Amino acid sequence: MKRALTLLSFGMALALASAPLLASGNAADGKTKAAACFACHGADGNAVDPQYPRLAGQYNGYIQQVLHEYKDGRRSNPIMKGFTATLSDQDIQDIAAYYSSLPTKLDTLKGHVQGD
């Protein structure tokens, strides 16, 4: 009985710990919701202008974190603050799912790191 409770407790802890990993958005909805992002970051997530980050292929969780940080003011950028102000948690999950699903054009850091 004690072993069964231990295994059950371990299983529940594992399920709860992995829940955020399972929370994912809908990439198709994200493409629609990210339309305002295309001007700077590109529809394919590979911004042409180097002042804008390339979002294609970034980690889903990272994109979500950054969007939440712009929204709540932990990151300061007036343009991004305006874009993220009206996004719901679901919108952020969907946009992150879209951009993280795209292929990146950065396959190497050669020429992008000082000293290369």
Secondary structure as a PSIPRED ss2 file (coil, helix, strand):
# PSIPRED VFORMAT (PSIPRED V4.0)

   1 M C   1.000  0.000  0.000
   2 K H   0.000  1.000  0.000
   3 R H   0.000  1.000  0.000
   4 A H   0.000  1.000  0.000
   5 L H   0.000  1.000  0.000
   6 T H   0.000  1.000  0.000
   7 L H   0.000  1.000  0.000
   8 L H   0.000  1.000  0.000
   9 S H   0.000  1.000  0.000
  10 F H   0.000  1.000  0.000
  11 G H   0.000  1.000  0.000
  12 M H   0.000  1.000  0.000
  13 A H   0.000  1.000  0.000
  14 L H   0.000  1.000  0.000
  15 A H   0.000  1.000  0.000
  16 L H   0.000  1.000  0.000
  17 A H   0.000  1.000  0.000
  18 S H   0.000  1.000  0.000
  19 A H   0.000  1.000  0.000
  20 P H   0.000  1.000  0.000
  21 L H   0.000  1.000  0.000
  22 L H   0.000  1.000  0.000
  23 A C   1.000  0.000  0.000
  24 S C   1.000  0.000  0.000
  25 G C   1.000  0.000  0.000
  26 N C   1.000  0.000  0.000
  27 A H   0.000  1.000  0.000
  28 A H   0.000  1.000  0.000
  29 D H   0.000  1.000  0.000
  30 G H   0.000  1.000  0.000
  31 K H   0.000  1.000  0.000
  32 T H   0.000  1.000  0.000
  33 K H   0.000  1.000  0.000
  34 A C   1.000  0.000  0.000
  35 A H   0.000  1.000  0.000
  36 A H   0.000  1.000  0.000
  37 C H   0.000  1.000  0.000
  38 F H   0.000  1.000  0.000
  39 A H   0.000  1.000  0.000
  40 C H   0.000  1.000  0.000
  41 H H   0.000  1.000  0.000
  42 G C   1.000  0.000  0.000
  43 A C   1.000  0.000  0.000
  44 D C   1.000  0.000  0.000
  45 G C   1.000  0.000  0.000
  46 N C   1.000  0.000  0.000
  47 A C   1.000  0.000  0.000
  48 V C   1.000  0.000  0.000
  49 D C   1.000  0.000  0.000
  50 P C   1.000  0.000  0.000
  51 Q C   1.000  0.000  0.000
  52 Y C   1.000  0.000  0.000
  53 P C   1.000  0.000  0.000
  54 R C   1.000  0.000  0.000
  55 L C   1.000  0.000  0.000
  56 A C   1.000  0.000  0.000
  57 G C   1.000  0.000  0.000
  58 Q C   1.000  0.000  0.000
  59 Y C   1.000  0.000  0.000
  60 N H   0.000  1.000  0.000
  61 G H   0.000  1.000  0.000
  62 Y H   0.000  1.000  0.000
  63 I H   0.000  1.000  0.000
  64 Q H   0.000  1.000  0.000
  65 Q H   0.000  1.000  0.000
  66 V H   0.000  1.000  0.000
  67 L H   0.000  1.000  0.000
  68 H H   0.000  1.000  0.000
  69 E H   0.000  1.000  0.000
  70 Y H   0.000  1.000  0.000
  71 K H   0.000  1.000  0.000
  72 D H   0.000  1.000  0.000
  73 G C   1.000  0.000  0.000
  74 R C   1.000  0.000  0.000
  75 R C   1.000  0.000  0.000
  76 S C   1.000  0.000  0.000
  77 N C   1.000  0.000  0.000
  78 P H   0.000  1.000  0.000
  79 I H   0.000  1.000  0.000
  80 M H   0.000  1.000  0.000
  81 K H   0.000  1.000  0.000
  82 G H   0.000  1.000  0.000
  83 F H   0.000  1.000  0.000
  84 T H   0.000  1.000  0.000
  85 A C   1.000  0.000  0.000
  86 T C   1.000  0.000  0.000
  87 L C   1.000  0.000  0.000
  88 S C   1.000  0.000  0.000
  89 D H   0.000  1.000  0.000
  90 Q H   0.000  1.000  0.000
  91 D H   0.000  1.000  0.000
  92 I H   0.000  1.000  0.000
  93 Q H   0.000  1.000  0.000
  94 D H   0.000  1.000  0.000
  95 I H   0.000  1.000  0.000
  96 A H   0.000  1.000  0.000
  97 A H   0.000  1.000  0.000
  98 Y H   0.000  1.000  0.000
  99 Y H   0.000  1.000  0.000
 100 S H   0.000  1.000  0.000
 101 S H   0.000  1.000  0.000
 102 L C   1.000  0.000  0.000
 103 P C   1.000  0.000  0.000
 104 T C   1.000  0.000  0.000
 105 K C   1.000  0.000  0.000
 106 L C   1.000  0.000  0.000
 107 D C   1.000  0.000  0.000
 108 T C   1.000  0.000  0.000
 109 L C   1.000  0.000  0.000
 110 K C   1.000  0.000  0.000
 111 G C   1.000  0.000  0.000
 112 H C   1.000  0.000  0.000
 113 V C   1.000  0.000  0.000
 114 Q C   1.000  0.000  0.000
 115 G C   1.000  0.000  0.000
 116 D C   1.000  0.000  0.000
